Amino acid sequence: MTTTVMVRTERRGPYVCGIDAAMDVVSGKWKSLILWELDAHGTRRFAELRRGLPGVSDKVLTQQLREMEADGLVSREVFPEVPPRVEYTLTEHGVSLNGALRELGTWGSRRVEALAAVG
């Protein structure tokens, strides 16, 4: 059983503010949804993540997971089996980011309700 955690070092910085630095890590359509899926269901295999995120392609999901692993948000564990089994889990860093994103989700839910009331 092998666990690998890396931290991506390239950044577009310098950052203007904390939101700029945070958005650098969660930029991409699927990253916040991957965080939500792992938070809601715990450790997931690739196919389970794909099923939980309708519309994501294998290529994009792989790319987003690699970036999130490099940013220290997700850990990837490879089991020496045939066929290989790979599981993804939120790291402590990913859990803390998900906590911050919950408030944004609450704001978004209120916005959806307000838009539904108007339309």
Summary of the structure (lengths in Angstrom):
residues: 119
radius of gyration: 15.8
end to end distance: 52.5
largest distance: 54.4
contacts: 300
relative contact order: 0.17
helix: 56%
strand: 14%
